[in-house]
């Protein structure tokens, strides 16, 4: 499943330990709600936040390519795993 920006939901980094390690490495700054469960704006379903306040468009972490991207309809960006062969198309 993907949104209008082409971000596939399976590309979003959802491992909190990985996100915290990326923050310690200086690649990203996590949003204060990251890791908490919130109710969606248009639904009563609860979900865990994986928001980022700021970060690099593209960075290497443990030999893999990641980047910070906005998703359609969301105020905060996410960290996504990039395909190294098409990363130049995902800016």
LINNOR-V496234 format. One record per helix or strand of 3 or more residues. SS is the DSSP state (H for helix, E for strand). FROM is the first residue (numbers start at 1). LEN is the number of residues. Records with the same first field share a line. If there is no record, write none. Layout:
SS=FROM-LEN, FROM-LEN
This chain:
H=9-3, 16-9, 87-3
E=28-3, 37-3, 46-3, 52-4, 59-3, 64-6, 77-5
